[in-house]
Amino acid sequence: MTLHHSGRGRLGLALGAFGASALLLAGCAGGGGGTASGDAASGEPLIVGTTDKVTTLDPAGSYDNGSLAVQTQVFPYLVNTNYNETEVVPDLAETAEFTSPTEYTVTLPAGLKWSNGNDLTSADVKFSFDRNLAIADPNGASSLLYNLDSVEAPDDTTVVFHLKAENDQVFPFILTSFPGAIVDDEVFSADAITPDQDIVDADAFGGPYKITSYDFNKTVEFTPNENYQGLLDAPVNSGVILSYFAESSNLKLAVQEGDIDVAYRSLSSTDVADLATNDAVQVIDGPGGEIRYIVFNFDTQPYGATTPEADAAKALAVRQAVADLVDRNAIAEQVYKGTYTPLYSFVPDGFNGATQVLKDLYGDGEGGPDAAKAKATLEAAGVTTPVKLSLQYTADDHYGPSSGDEYAMIKSQLEQDGLFEVDLKSTEWVQYSKDRTADVYPAYQLGWFPDYSDADNYLTPFFLTNNFLGNHFSDQQTEDLILQQAVETDPAVRTQQIEEIQARVGELLSTVPLLQGAQVAVAGTDVDGVILDASFKFRFAPLTK
């Protein structure tokens, strides 16, 4: 497979095992949908509002949408997806191809520069991947690089990725996501997360924008990077200011009053419905892929491996009883007014291989809860009821303003028949992201926006032994199946493997999926270029007004 850059003899990459799927549909403000025009940027910077939060600017230390929303604007990627497309094509690279079953070779243009004037060469690429693996931050995405053995930079414009397993169908997609961001080896630490302000002060950026002002989780000012060379056209705006809001109600007020140009992540379903009737704004929908789910820590959950009453069979029964009791449809309709739909497996609808395995295994067999079944499961395992369960969710609007209502309803559903006694607590996201990987929470809320449009992205990051959840789940059968599907070139066989993984994880319940949702942005009627596509990245370069 060979990738050539648009404008330099681009030839598209066809990955036979990957279907385009329903996710090809995209939303675009102003009825457009094309790429940025490349016209000279002018006018005042646009203002984008969000309730999401940054964990860190350093790509090695984050695996969350709030951090990616900034990183995707300012760091370069070797390969990427163009607006409204799902095909992986060169971005920073000139070409990218498998030169052997275990070698993926990338060539760079000569003369690339970081925004600070430092040379951008293959050494930076090797450095970026080497440090990601060396740091292996628990909140980072190094787990996605499970098949990367080593990186070689034989000259300034050539990079060779040596892979452990042959015929990796997923690796090019991984390069478009979190661990694919390239950083300046003269600025970033080789063995530790580099502080945000150090990155900003060093002007260490290579994407369409550079950051010229940075106030952590308050405001970020983006200015077009004159040294940018890549897939996407140069920004058509003079800059963007990203403004952070503590509450979604204030975000809604700001966009409807015209104080900001775009609101993206996250408004409540009620607010979106109300704004849809307001002639002063436009509501833009994009393809789905977001999921919401509960994570169990296999060490600290009731009867977990490090608890005084450790018992694997009882711990499984507790997880299964939770799956029997949750009423997804009630949460979707009553809390989210139908803007989310029930999710009965680990791979959401619209992706190759998606099933509804949890509907078959748990509850009443039709998607509803079944308290009698939950009670029988607990009794058969010898679990004393009520089970005391500590359940955590993030208190701010990281996953939207309705998280409190969502988890209050889950608590009510689990306690309704006396089988559980739930201690429900909340924490602000920045602290939450640290605590969850430090075994503080026995069971807790997470949400997920995919990194790339393939079912693998709902399996590999979650269920390999070295996974980003850090919840101590490990199952050799699951591990083997995940590694097999990643290198399977027969689409039919791969689909079967993806279905088998869901069946296996459905029995073990490392997580309990709850809901599936779509992307939504609200913008002023004078704003164009809001593109919500299957890249699941909101990119600022095409925004105009």
MARGUMAR-580317 format. One record per residue (C-alpha): x, y negated, z; residue number from 1. Coordinates in Angstrom, 3 decimals, decimal comma. Each point is the difference from the previous one (the first is absolute). Layout:
<atoms>
{atom {X; Y; Z}; NUM};
...
</atoms>
This chain:
<atoms>
{atom {0,000; 0,000; 0,000}; 1};
{atom {1,421; -3,338; -1,012}; 2};
{atom {-1,117; -3,484; 0,961}; 3};
{atom {0,981; -3,027; -2,062}; 4};
{atom {-0,725; -3,538; 1,049}; 5};
{atom {-2,647; -2,105; -1,748}; 6};
{atom {1,750; -2,577; -2,132}; 7};
{atom {3,092; 2,188; -0,146}; 8};
{atom {-1,460; 2,890; -1,987}; 9};
{atom {-2,473; 1,348; 2,539}; 10};
{atom {-1,251; 3,516; -0,513}; 11};
{atom {-2,764; 1,063; 2,406}; 12};
{atom {0,429; 2,925; 2,369}; 13};
{atom {-2,561; 2,769; -0,148}; 14};
{atom {-0,056; 2,086; 3,159}; 15};
{atom {-2,115; 2,926; -1,138}; 16};
{atom {-1,033; 1,146; 3,455}; 17};
{atom {-1,586; -3,331; 0,880}; 18};
{atom {-3,504; -0,937; -1,113}; 19};
{atom {-1,000; -3,628; -0,428}; 20};
{atom {-3,102; 0,684; 2,151}; 21};
{atom {-2,750; -2,373; 0,972}; 22};
{atom {2,586; -2,322; 1,476}; 23};
{atom {0,772; -1,538; -3,367}; 24};
{atom {-2,886; -2,366; 0,558}; 25};
{atom {1,139; -3,362; 1,309}; 26};
{atom {-1,413; -3,278; 1,204}; 27};
{atom {1,231; -3,326; -1,336}; 28};
{atom {-1,201; -3,482; 0,881}; 29};
{atom {-1,232; -2,292; -2,734}; 30};
{atom {-0,860; 2,827; -2,359}; 31};
{atom {3,634; 0,376; -1,061}; 32};
{atom {2,060; 3,039; 0,691}; 33};
{atom {3,103; -0,611; -2,083}; 34};
{atom {3,471; -0,720; 1,231}; 35};
{atom {1,312; -3,383; 0,932}; 36};
{atom {0,503; -2,240; -2,989}; 37};
{atom {3,484; -1,167; 0,802}; 38};
{atom {-1,015; -3,656; -0,418}; 39};
{atom {1,945; -2,566; 1,979}; 40};
{atom {-1,100; -0,024; 3,629}; 41};
{atom {-1,458; -3,250; 1,220}; 42};
{atom {-2,287; -1,515; 2,630}; 43};
{atom {-0,317; 0,532; 3,720}; 44};
{atom {0,729; 3,444; 1,483}; 45};
{atom {-2,992; 2,267; 0,404}; 46};
{atom {-0,945; 1,065; 3,518}; 47};
{atom {-0,798; 3,644; 0,728}; 48};
{atom {-1,516; 0,918; 3,356}; 49};
{atom {0,217; 3,342; 1,799}; 50};
{atom {-0,550; 1,557; 3,408}; 51};
{atom {2,632; 2,632; -0,749}; 52};
{atom {3,341; -0,144; 1,773}; 53};
{atom {3,645; 0,524; -0,891}; 54};
{atom {1,953; 2,593; 1,960}; 55};
{atom {3,335; -0,946; -1,559}; 56};
{atom {1,242; -1,424; -3,312}; 57};
{atom {2,641; 2,724; -0,139}; 58};
{atom {-1,336; 2,750; -2,304}; 59};
{atom {1,808; 2,641; 2,070}; 60};
{atom {-2,048; -0,838; 3,086}; 61};
{atom {-3,571; -0,187; -1,225}; 62};
{atom {-2,693; 2,204; -1,470}; 63};
{atom {-3,052; -2,236; 0,301}; 64};
{atom {-2,028; -2,063; -2,416}; 65};
{atom {0,641; -3,301; 1,766}; 66};
{atom {3,744; 0,328; -0,477}; 67};
{atom {-0,363; 1,275; -3,564}; 68};
{atom {-2,141; -3,026; -0,885}; 69};
{atom {3,111; -2,138; 0,516}; 70};
{atom {2,665; 2,462; -1,155}; 71};
{atom {-1,582; 0,636; -3,390}; 72};
{atom {0,290; -3,720; -0,809}; 73};
{atom {3,662; -0,416; 0,938}; 74};
{atom {1,893; 3,260; -0,503}; 75};
{atom {0,793; 1,678; -3,327}; 76};
{atom {-0,944; 3,576; -0,906}; 77};
{atom {1,716; 2,185; -2,580}; 78};
{atom {-3,323; 1,170; -1,446}; 79};
{atom {-3,556; -1,142; 0,562}; 80};
{atom {-3,496; -0,113; -1,477}; 81};
{atom {-1,221; -2,909; -2,101}; 82};
{atom {-3,250; -1,794; 0,737}; 83};
{atom {-3,055; 2,235; -0,491}; 84};
{atom {2,133; 2,994; -0,935}; 85};
{atom {1,030; 3,187; 1,815}; 86};
{atom {2,929; 0,971; -2,221}; 87};
{atom {3,427; -0,287; 1,618}; 88};
{atom {2,254; -2,234; -2,125}; 89};
{atom {3,334; -1,789; 0,540}; 90};
{atom {-0,038; -3,131; 2,137}; 91};
{atom {3,509; -1,121; 1,004}; 92};
{atom {1,411; 2,904; -2,031}; 93};
{atom {0,590; 0,084; -3,729}; 94};
{atom {-0,483; 3,759; -0,185}; 95};
{atom {-0,879; 2,755; 2,461}; 96};
{atom {-0,007; 3,666; -0,908}; 97};
{atom {0,512; 3,532; 1,215}; 98};
{atom {3,390; 0,919; -1,446}; 99};
{atom {-0,218; 3,466; 1,549}; 100};
{atom {-2,640; 1,786; 2,106}; 101};
{atom {1,672; -1,388; 3,142}; 102};
{atom {1,412; -3,305; -1,278}; 103};
{atom {-1,936; -3,210; -0,527}; 104};
{atom {2,191; -2,620; -1,692}; 105};
{atom {-0,710; -3,739; -0,044}; 106};
{atom {1,808; -2,672; -1,994}; 107};
{atom {-0,092; -3,669; 1,009}; 108};
{atom {0,500; -3,092; -2,153}; 109};
{atom {3,385; -1,653; 0,429}; 110};
{atom {0,209; -3,340; 1,758}; 111};
{atom {-2,908; 0,345; 2,463}; 112};
{atom {0,051; -2,406; 2,950}; 113};
{atom {-1,710; -0,260; 3,357}; 114};
{atom {-1,716; -3,328; 0,705}; 115};
{atom {3,034; -0,978; 2,093}; 116};
{atom {2,342; 0,525; -2,957}; 117};
{atom {1,492; 3,306; 1,175}; 118};
{atom {0,490; 2,608; -2,697}; 119};
{atom {-2,777; 2,623; -0,154}; 120};
{atom {1,593; 3,262; -1,102}; 121};
{atom {-0,296; 3,750; 0,358}; 122};
{atom {1,872; -0,329; 3,301}; 123};
{atom {-3,023; -1,795; 1,450}; 124};
{atom {-2,271; 2,803; -1,189}; 125};
{atom {2,147; 2,730; 1,530}; 126};
{atom {0,319; -2,039; 3,197}; 127};
{atom {-3,787; -0,464; 0,234}; 128};
{atom {-0,793; 3,708; -0,134}; 129};
{atom {2,972; 1,091; 2,111}; 130};
{atom {-0,942; -2,396; 2,822}; 131};
{atom {-3,667; 0,977; -0,134}; 132};
{atom {0,929; 3,623; 0,605}; 133};
{atom {2,673; -0,855; 2,566}; 134};
{atom {-2,259; -2,259; 2,064}; 135};
{atom {-3,025; 2,313; -0,290}; 136};
{atom {-2,069; -2,516; 1,926}; 137};
{atom {-3,139; 1,582; 1,535}; 138};
{atom {-2,089; -2,812; -1,473}; 139};
{atom {1,731; 0,231; -3,374}; 140};
{atom {-0,686; 2,106; -3,085}; 141};
{atom {3,203; 2,043; -0,205}; 142};
{atom {-2,130; 3,157; 0,266}; 143};
{atom {-1,036; -0,576; -3,630}; 144};
{atom {3,628; 0,571; -1,036}; 145};
{atom {-0,091; 3,620; 1,154}; 146};
{atom {1,203; 1,260; -3,403}; 147};
{atom {2,872; -2,480; -0,356}; 148};
{atom {3,363; 1,668; 0,570}; 149};
{atom {2,369; -2,858; -0,891}; 150};
{atom {0,380; -3,144; -2,102}; 151};
{atom {2,954; -0,656; -2,279}; 152};
{atom {1,051; -3,315; -1,564}; 153};
{atom {2,705; 0,892; -2,554}; 154};
{atom {0,111; -3,542; -1,384}; 155};
{atom {-1,674; -3,374; 0,602}; 156};
{atom {-3,030; 0,732; -2,181}; 157};
{atom {-0,574; 3,741; 0,519}; 158};
{atom {-1,720; 1,800; 2,862}; 159};
{atom {-0,420; 3,762; 0,233}; 160};
{atom {-2,453; 1,458; 2,515}; 161};
{atom {0,887; 3,602; 0,835}; 162};
{atom {-3,103; 1,927; 1,080}; 163};
{atom {-0,217; 3,168; 2,077}; 164};
{atom {-2,841; 1,691; -1,890}; 165};
{atom {-0,389; 0,159; -3,773}; 166};
{atom {-2,745; -1,606; -2,098}; 167};
{atom {-1,206; -2,471; 2,615}; 168};
{atom {-3,301; -1,341; -1,345}; 169};
{atom {-0,339; -2,592; 2,760}; 170};
{atom {3,415; -1,670; 0,291}; 171};
{atom {-0,623; -2,780; -2,603}; 172};
{atom {-3,187; -0,932; 1,856}; 173};
{atom {1,864; -0,121; 3,318}; 174};
{atom {2,432; -2,487; -1,549}; 175};
{atom {-2,931; -2,406; -0,546}; 176};
{atom {-0,932; 0,114; 3,679}; 177};
{atom {1,417; -0,951; 3,406}; 178};
{atom {3,431; 1,714; -0,125}; 179};
{atom {0,547; -1,203; -3,579}; 180};
{atom {0,685; -3,636; 0,940}; 181};
{atom {3,603; -1,022; -0,770}; 182};
{atom {1,878; -2,251; 2,464}; 183};
{atom {3,203; -2,071; -0,061}; 184};
{atom {2,914; 2,019; 1,370}; 185};
{atom {1,813; -3,202; 0,988}; 186};
{atom {-2,834; -1,002; 2,350}; 187};
{atom {-1,715; 3,086; 1,379}; 188};
{atom {1,449; 2,256; 2,691}; 189};
{atom {0,986; 3,502; -1,089}; 190};
{atom {-1,166; 1,642; 3,220}; 191};
{atom {-2,606; -2,250; 1,658}; 192};
{atom {-3,117; -1,980; -0,844}; 193};
{atom {0,993; -3,512; -1,074}; 194};
{atom {-1,917; -2,791; 1,801}; 195};
{atom {-2,537; -1,907; -2,086}; 196};
{atom {1,608; -3,379; 0,506}; 197};
{atom {3,405; 1,303; -1,066}; 198};
{atom {-1,535; 1,162; -3,291}; 199};
{atom {-1,710; -3,349; -0,559}; 200};
{atom {3,071; -2,052; 0,952}; 201};
{atom {2,137; 2,022; -2,422}; 202};
{atom {-2,533; -0,477; -2,836}; 203};
{atom {0,341; 3,721; -0,695}; 204};
{atom {-2,821; 0,409; -2,511}; 205};
{atom {-0,249; 1,470; -3,491}; 206};
{atom {-3,711; 0,207; -0,768}; 207};
{atom {-2,238; -2,538; -1,754}; 208};
{atom {0,179; -2,239; 3,104}; 209};
{atom {2,390; -1,034; 2,730}; 210};
{atom {-1,039; -1,069; 3,492}; 211};
{atom {0,762; -3,643; 0,737}; 212};
{atom {-1,803; -0,265; 3,349}; 213};
{atom {-0,823; 2,749; 2,477}; 214};
{atom {-1,934; -0,109; 3,278}; 215};
{atom {-0,579; 3,595; 1,132}; 216};
{atom {-3,648; 0,976; -0,471}; 217};
{atom {-1,023; -3,646; -0,296}; 218};
{atom {1,068; -1,209; -3,441}; 219};
{atom {2,293; 1,073; -2,820}; 220};
{atom {0,832; -2,350; -2,863}; 221};
{atom {0,883; 1,643; -3,321}; 222};
{atom {1,790; -1,870; -2,799}; 223};
{atom {0,657; 1,478; -3,476}; 224};
{atom {3,410; 1,667; -0,225}; 225};
{atom {1,825; -1,380; -3,044}; 226};
{atom {2,348; 3,018; -0,028}; 227};
{atom {-2,827; 2,554; -0,258}; 228};
{atom {0,208; 2,487; -2,859}; 229};
{atom {-2,553; 2,759; -0,036}; 230};
{atom {-3,145; 1,583; -1,325}; 231};
{atom {-2,430; -2,687; 1,135}; 232};
{atom {-0,113; -3,417; -1,638}; 233};
{atom {1,374; -2,892; 2,023}; 234};
{atom {-2,523; -1,608; 2,375}; 235};
{atom {-2,417; -2,329; -1,775}; 236};
{atom {-0,462; -1,977; 3,232}; 237};
{atom {2,445; -2,321; 1,747}; 238};
{atom {-0,139; 2,120; 3,134}; 239};
{atom {-2,248; 1,687; 2,542}; 240};
{atom {-0,487; -0,574; 3,713}; 241};
{atom {-1,103; 3,074; 1,926}; 242};
{atom {-1,956; -1,049; 3,084}; 243};
{atom {-0,762; 2,439; 2,816}; 244};
{atom {-3,298; -0,079; 1,893}; 245};
{atom {-0,603; 1,531; 3,414}; 246};
{atom {-3,682; 0,656; -0,708}; 247};
{atom {-1,864; 0,880; -3,179}; 248};
{atom {-2,791; -2,433; 0,861}; 249};
{atom {2,492; -2,845; -0,368}; 250};
{atom {1,281; 1,514; -3,255}; 251};
{atom {-3,550; 0,064; -1,368}; 252};
{atom {-0,589; -3,610; 1,016}; 253};
{atom {3,277; -1,094; -1,604}; 254};
{atom {-0,757; 1,540; -3,401}; 255};
{atom {-3,598; -1,162; -0,160}; 256};
{atom {1,019; -3,551; 0,935}; 257};
{atom {2,800; -0,022; -2,574}; 258};
{atom {2,782; -0,334; 2,592}; 259};
{atom {1,666; 3,044; -1,570}; 260};
{atom {-0,168; 1,252; -3,583}; 261};
{atom {-0,146; 3,760; 0,584}; 262};
{atom {-0,943; 2,202; 2,970}; 263};
{atom {1,445; 3,516; -0,160}; 264};
{atom {-0,063; 2,511; 2,863}; 265};
{atom {-2,147; 0,026; 1,909}; 266};
{atom {-3,526; -1,329; 0,101}; 267};
{atom {-2,889; 1,814; 1,657}; 268};
{atom {-2,597; 1,663; -2,184}; 269};
{atom {-2,552; -2,485; 1,288}; 270};
{atom {2,237; -2,920; -0,951}; 271};
{atom {0,607; 1,398; -3,489}; 272};
{atom {-3,743; 0,473; -0,534}; 273};
{atom {-0,652; -3,567; 1,133}; 274};
{atom {2,770; -1,448; -2,177}; 275};
{atom {-1,374; 1,855; -3,023}; 276};
{atom {-3,043; -2,319; 0,154}; 277};
{atom {2,179; -3,146; 0,166}; 278};
{atom {0,404; -1,761; -3,352}; 279};
{atom {3,216; -1,666; 1,190}; 280};
{atom {1,959; 3,268; 0,014}; 281};
{atom {0,407; 3,211; -1,975}; 282};
{atom {0,243; 3,499; 1,470}; 283};
{atom {2,420; 2,296; -1,849}; 284};
{atom {-0,136; 3,777; 0,476}; 285};
{atom {2,827; 2,362; -0,841}; 286};
{atom {0,394; 3,781; -0,202}; 287};
{atom {-0,194; 2,049; 3,176}; 288};
{atom {2,648; 2,036; 1,711}; 289};
{atom {-0,110; -1,460; 3,507}; 290};
{atom {-0,791; 2,532; 2,727}; 291};
{atom {-0,615; -0,290; 3,751}; 292};
{atom {0,810; 2,875; 2,331}; 293};
{atom {0,867; 1,172; 3,520}; 294};
{atom {3,504; 1,339; 0,724}; 295};
{atom {0,700; 2,559; 2,724}; 296};
{atom {3,374; 0,097; 1,728}; 297};
{atom {0,759; 3,721; 0,294}; 298};
{atom {2,174; -0,625; 3,073}; 299};
{atom {-2,202; -2,292; 2,088}; 300};
{atom {-3,592; 0,770; -1,030}; 301};
{atom {-2,083; 2,094; 2,449}; 302};
{atom {1,839; 3,339; 0,352}; 303};
{atom {2,832; -1,384; -2,159}; 304};
{atom {3,468; 1,537; -0,002}; 305};
{atom {1,504; -2,317; 2,651}; 306};
{atom {-3,016; -0,189; 2,328}; 307};
{atom {-0,110; 2,005; 3,264}; 308};
{atom {-2,908; 2,079; -1,362}; 309};
{atom {1,606; 0,611; -3,423}; 310};
{atom {-1,985; 2,510; -2,031}; 311};
{atom {0,071; -0,048; -3,805}; 312};
{atom {-3,327; 1,839; -0,386}; 313};
{atom {-1,794; -2,369; 2,377}; 314};
{atom {1,593; -3,019; -1,675}; 315};
{atom {-1,289; 1,209; -3,383}; 316};
{atom {-3,461; 0,536; 1,454}; 317};
{atom {-0,031; -3,608; 1,240}; 318};
{atom {0,852; -1,290; -3,484}; 319};
{atom {-2,601; 2,251; -1,582}; 320};
{atom {-2,675; -1,149; 2,454}; 321};
{atom {0,742; -3,618; -0,912}; 322};
{atom {-0,477; 0,928; -3,661}; 323};
{atom {-3,318; 1,657; 0,880}; 324};
{atom {-1,303; -3,078; 1,818}; 325};
{atom {0,936; -2,994; -2,154}; 326};
{atom {-2,852; -1,355; -2,099}; 327};
{atom {1,708; -1,628; -2,978}; 328};
{atom {-3,189; -1,042; -1,716}; 329};
{atom {-1,188; -1,899; 3,085}; 330};
{atom {3,308; -1,889; 0,192}; 331};
{atom {-0,044; -0,767; -3,746}; 332};
{atom {-3,569; -1,307; 0,016}; 333};
{atom {-0,340; -1,609; 3,420}; 334};
{atom {3,469; -1,521; 0,398}; 335};
{atom {1,065; -0,546; -3,609}; 336};
{atom {-3,376; -0,438; -1,749}; 337};
{atom {0,954; 2,460; -2,718}; 338};
{atom {3,248; -1,753; -0,987}; 339};
{atom {1,742; 3,186; 1,184}; 340};
{atom {-1,177; 3,516; -0,758}; 341};
{atom {0,466; 3,216; 2,011}; 342};
{atom {3,242; 1,851; -0,693}; 343};
{atom {-0,019; 3,770; 0,477}; 344};
{atom {3,561; 0,864; -0,928}; 345};
{atom {3,549; -1,347; -0,002}; 346};
{atom {0,124; -0,941; -3,681}; 347};
{atom {-2,770; -2,503; -0,799}; 348};
{atom {-2,477; 0,222; -2,842}; 349};
{atom {1,377; -1,109; -3,368}; 350};
{atom {3,365; 1,721; 0,405}; 351};
{atom {1,006; 3,245; -1,673}; 352};
{atom {-0,693; 2,989; 2,256}; 353};
{atom {-2,263; -1,779; 2,500}; 354};
{atom {-2,334; 2,339; 1,907}; 355};
{atom {-2,545; -0,289; 2,829}; 356};
{atom {1,558; 2,652; 2,204}; 357};
{atom {-0,958; -1,661; 3,308}; 358};
{atom {-3,690; -0,012; -0,921}; 359};
{atom {0,186; 3,791; -0,378}; 360};
{atom {2,062; 0,658; 3,120}; 361};
{atom {-1,509; -2,330; 2,595}; 362};
{atom {-3,259; -1,494; 1,220}; 363};
{atom {-3,278; 1,186; -1,454}; 364};
{atom {1,551; 1,022; -3,333}; 365};
{atom {-1,620; -2,927; -1,829}; 366};
{atom {2,052; -2,876; 1,344}; 367};
{atom {-1,885; -0,600; 3,219}; 368};
{atom {1,063; 0,687; 3,611}; 369};
{atom {-0,765; 3,198; 1,919}; 370};
{atom {0,361; -0,170; 3,777}; 371};
{atom {-0,887; 3,663; 0,494}; 372};
{atom {2,827; 1,035; -2,310}; 373};
{atom {2,445; -2,272; 1,824}; 374};
{atom {-1,064; 1,423; 3,357}; 375};
{atom {0,419; 3,571; -1,228}; 376};
{atom {3,473; -0,788; -1,355}; 377};
{atom {1,134; -1,464; 3,332}; 378};
{atom {-1,523; 2,841; 2,031}; 379};
{atom {1,592; 2,673; -2,190}; 380};
{atom {3,434; -1,540; 0,642}; 381};
{atom {-0,617; -0,319; 3,738}; 382};
{atom {0,012; -3,794; -0,009}; 383};
{atom {-1,588; -1,656; 3,013}; 384};
{atom {-2,445; -2,777; -0,833}; 385};
{atom {-0,221; -2,895; -0,066}; 386};
{atom {3,354; -0,278; -1,764}; 387};
{atom {1,801; -3,169; 1,062}; 388};
{atom {1,264; -1,637; -3,190}; 389};
{atom {1,995; -3,225; -0,227}; 390};
{atom {-0,837; -1,670; -3,320}; 391};
{atom {1,757; -3,124; -1,278}; 392};
{atom {-0,792; -2,513; -2,739}; 393};
{atom {1,667; -3,218; -1,086}; 394};
{atom {-1,617; -3,053; 1,542}; 395};
{atom {0,699; -2,618; -2,674}; 396};
{atom {-1,342; -0,036; -3,545}; 397};
{atom {2,733; 2,191; -1,491}; 398};
{atom {-2,655; 2,503; -1,067}; 399};
{atom {-2,767; -2,568; -0,185}; 400};
{atom {-2,203; -1,616; 2,634}; 401};
{atom {-2,307; 2,998; 0,364}; 402};
{atom {2,565; 2,373; 1,528}; 403};
{atom {-1,372; -0,675; 3,465}; 404};
{atom {-3,539; 0,897; -1,099}; 405};
{atom {1,274; 3,035; -1,894}; 406};
{atom {1,840; 1,454; 2,983}; 407};
{atom {-2,741; -0,905; 2,464}; 408};
{atom {-2,311; 2,094; -2,181}; 409};
{atom {2,524; 2,867; -0,139}; 410};
{atom {0,265; -0,108; 3,806}; 411};
{atom {-3,798; 0,139; 0,245}; 412};
{atom {-0,205; 2,905; -2,441}; 413};
{atom {2,612; 2,032; 1,903}; 414};
{atom {-1,587; -0,673; 3,398}; 415};
{atom {-3,660; 0,366; -0,993}; 416};
{atom {-0,347; 3,661; 0,971}; 417};
{atom {2,386; -0,077; 2,950}; 418};
{atom {2,831; 1,867; -1,704}; 419};
{atom {2,492; -2,885; 0,106}; 420};
{atom {0,870; -2,848; 2,304}; 421};
{atom {1,768; -2,578; -2,159}; 422};
{atom {2,357; -2,652; 1,360}; 423};
{atom {-0,136; -2,529; -2,842}; 424};
{atom {2,763; -2,630; -0,112}; 425};
{atom {1,376; -2,526; -2,488}; 426};
{atom {3,370; -1,623; -0,704}; 427};
{atom {1,230; -2,743; -2,337}; 428};
{atom {1,461; 1,390; -3,227}; 429};
{atom {3,657; -1,030; 0,385}; 430};
{atom {0,207; 1,853; 3,331}; 431};
{atom {-2,324; 2,747; -1,224}; 432};
{atom {2,317; 0,878; -2,891}; 433};
{atom {2,832; 0,579; 2,483}; 434};
{atom {-2,023; 1,875; 2,611}; 435};
{atom {-1,592; 2,508; -2,345}; 436};
{atom {3,381; 1,506; -1,004}; 437};
{atom {1,205; -0,013; 3,617}; 438};
{atom {-2,622; 2,556; 1,133}; 439};
{atom {-2,004; -2,636; 1,897}; 440};
{atom {-3,356; 0,876; -1,590}; 441};
{atom {-1,467; 3,552; 0,207}; 442};
{atom {-2,528; -0,874; -2,737}; 443};
{atom {-0,192; -3,194; -1,987}; 444};
{atom {-1,304; -1,924; -2,994}; 445};
{atom {1,847; -0,418; -3,263}; 446};
{atom {-0,949; -1,096; -3,486}; 447};
{atom {1,754; 0,599; -3,295}; 448};
{atom {0,401; -1,733; -3,317}; 449};
{atom {1,768; 2,314; -2,445}; 450};
{atom {3,442; -0,838; -1,348}; 451};
{atom {-0,707; 1,594; -3,373}; 452};
{atom {-3,005; 1,449; -1,821}; 453};
{atom {0,428; 3,686; 0,677}; 454};
{atom {-1,322; 2,507; 2,532}; 455};
{atom {3,556; 0,664; 1,176}; 456};
{atom {-0,022; -3,377; 1,763}; 457};
{atom {-2,673; 1,280; 2,397}; 458};
{atom {1,933; 3,166; 0,776}; 459};
{atom {3,785; -0,459; -0,011}; 460};
{atom {0,151; -3,024; 2,369}; 461};
{atom {-2,384; 1,635; 2,480}; 462};
{atom {0,663; 3,719; 0,179}; 463};
{atom {3,661; 0,761; -0,571}; 464};
{atom {1,811; 0,699; 3,265}; 465};
{atom {1,910; -3,283; -0,355}; 466};
{atom {-3,055; -2,152; -0,647}; 467};
{atom {-0,705; -3,674; 0,547}; 468};
{atom {-2,674; 0,761; 2,604}; 469};
{atom {2,644; 1,365; 2,358}; 470};
{atom {-2,733; 2,016; 1,721}; 471};
{atom {2,028; 3,229; 0,352}; 472};
{atom {-2,095; 1,948; -2,477}; 473};
{atom {1,980; 2,744; -1,730}; 474};
{atom {-1,311; 2,924; -2,022}; 475};
{atom {2,212; 2,008; -2,340}; 476};
{atom {-2,840; 1,081; -2,280}; 477};
{atom {-1,065; -3,616; -0,490}; 478};
{atom {3,610; -1,064; -0,508}; 479};
{atom {0,584; 2,638; -2,678}; 480};
{atom {-3,168; -0,889; -1,899}; 481};
{atom {0,780; -3,728; 0,035}; 482};
{atom {3,509; 0,563; -1,319}; 483};
{atom {-1,299; 2,395; -2,666}; 484};
{atom {-2,668; -2,365; -1,359}; 485};
{atom {2,509; -2,842; -0,255}; 486};
{atom {2,018; 1,920; -2,600}; 487};
{atom {-2,834; 1,893; -1,719}; 488};
{atom {-0,239; -0,918; -3,696}; 489};
{atom {-3,214; 1,938; -0,749}; 490};
{atom {-2,924; -2,355; 0,814}; 491};
{atom {-2,427; 2,846; 0,730}; 492};
{atom {2,377; 1,733; 2,394}; 493};
{atom {0,815; -3,276; 1,696}; 494};
{atom {-3,678; -0,791; 0,497}; 495};
{atom {-0,485; 3,381; 1,658}; 496};
{atom {2,965; -0,628; 2,304}; 497};
{atom {-1,398; -3,397; 1,011}; 498};
{atom {-3,309; 1,669; 0,840}; 499};
{atom {1,807; 2,676; 2,040}; 500};
{atom {1,871; -2,653; 1,992}; 501};
{atom {-3,275; -1,695; 0,922}; 502};
{atom {-1,493; 3,330; 1,071}; 503};
{atom {2,998; 0,790; 2,186}; 504};
{atom {0,213; -3,437; 1,615}; 505};
{atom {-3,778; 0,079; 0,433}; 506};
{atom {0,398; 3,007; 2,251}; 507};
{atom {2,812; -1,598; 2,034}; 508};
{atom {-1,327; -3,602; 0,163}; 509};
{atom {3,095; -2,093; 0,437}; 510};
{atom {-2,321; -2,869; -0,880}; 511};
{atom {-3,767; -0,386; -0,271}; 512};
{atom {-0,883; -2,056; -3,091}; 513};
{atom {-3,056; -2,205; 0,462}; 514};
{atom {-0,646; -2,484; -2,803}; 515};
{atom {1,022; -1,060; -3,500}; 516};
{atom {-0,182; -3,591; -1,228}; 517};
{atom {0,815; -2,357; -2,865}; 518};
{atom {2,131; -3,132; -0,331}; 519};
{atom {-1,758; -3,352; 0,360}; 520};
{atom {1,233; -3,581; -0,425}; 521};
{atom {-1,927; -3,267; 0,128}; 522};
{atom {1,237; -3,036; -1,958}; 523};
{atom {-1,117; -3,472; -0,945}; 524};
{atom {-1,791; -0,236; -3,327}; 525};
{atom {2,911; -2,023; -1,402}; 526};
{atom {2,492; 2,821; 0,639}; 527};
{atom {1,115; 2,445; -2,708}; 528};
{atom {2,418; 2,922; 0,055}; 529};
{atom {-1,214; 1,940; 3,052}; 530};
{atom {0,769; 3,510; -1,212}; 531};
{atom {-0,958; 2,939; 2,204}; 532};
{atom {1,145; 3,127; -1,769}; 533};
{atom {1,174; 3,528; 0,667}; 534};
{atom {3,466; -1,212; 1,008}; 535};
{atom {-1,669; -0,985; 3,305}; 536};
{atom {2,348; -2,991; 0,075}; 537};
{atom {-1,428; -3,523; -0,022}; 538};
{atom {2,562; -1,878; -2,089}; 539};
{atom {0,140; -3,777; 0,091}; 540};
{atom {1,723; -0,723; -3,333}; 541};
{atom {-3,168; -0,202; -2,175}; 542};
{atom {-1,978; -2,225; 2,396}; 543};
{atom {-1,072; -3,358; -1,441}; 544};
{atom {-2,624; -2,634; 0,654}; 545};
</atoms>
